[in-house]
């Protein structure tokens, strides 16, 4: 059995290029339309200018004055995603979809009369022909290495990492490319002179566990090619959220409450469509100096309606706002459950 990691190349931007082929020769970013917004996805033409996801739009336009910026169109991208992964499922693989544009596949390669590389090539070509979406595929014996492999050659790359190739692929890998190392962990490691996996390999398990908890043990193992995570086709989404970067920084409570109403309505639409409900609500704010804060509440009863979402979010806002001037506000729901399943109560 092998694990494939399938990753759609510059997915949102690729979807927009399908809708308007003229955009293929232009630098394109998908994201917020205000200068204070950030890029969600940039096409490869835009990346030639140094643009990347999470870059502020105002900075991107300085680097690339001719940049075309389009708003995010989630329903359209969901439709294209469904087309891509329904094609892949027809190969009889076990699939764990981890986001709108990527999935892990557990593949019984012995059931195909071809090598893993040839199978990946066939899937890649069929997806491109039938959906116009380009994908990159990483192949290995565990999830961590398959994901590393899919990022190795983009776009339209296919890379396999065998166990005897660990010393070829891992030592020179920047630590920010290690799945599980976020920006905060990366900074802590950089502060002690750790920048690449070869540096990370010098740290013992006790040190990593003491400083990073369970995450430290995970990091110690995966950089040595050990990852026991399985491909789980029943993986459930852990949270749903919406946020908005404000056109003008503000501390006005009425303006912010109106935005919360709009966000609550969008979240309700998603929750209804997916038959979900939630017990935990988190409010996120970002000040004009880019400092972020979150505040959460876990409720006794499940919610999914916009009125309930707004009420709880507005209460948290009043508790956290004080005299802060905001540039971003958002709501997320977690502790999700299916609304179609009755909750049993034992008396």
Buried (B, 14 or more C-beta within 10 A) or exposed (E): EBBBBBBBBBBBBBBBBBEEEEBBEBBBBBBBEBBBBBBBBBBBBBBEBEBEBEBBBEBBBEEBEEBBBBEBBEEBBEEBBEBBBEBBBEBEBBBBBBEBBBBBBBBEBEEBEEEBEEBBBEBBEBBBEEBBBBBBBBBBBBBBBBBBBBBBEBBBBBBBBEEEBBEEBBBEBEBBBBBBBEEEBBEEBEEEEBEBBBBBBEBEEEEBBEBBEEBBBBBBBBBEBEBEBEBEBEEEEEEBBBBBBBEEBBBEEEBBBEBBBEBBBBBBEBBBEBEBBBBBBBBBBBBBEEEEEEBBBEEEEBBBBBEBBBBBBBBBBEEBBEEBEBBBBBBBBBBBBEBEEEEEEEE
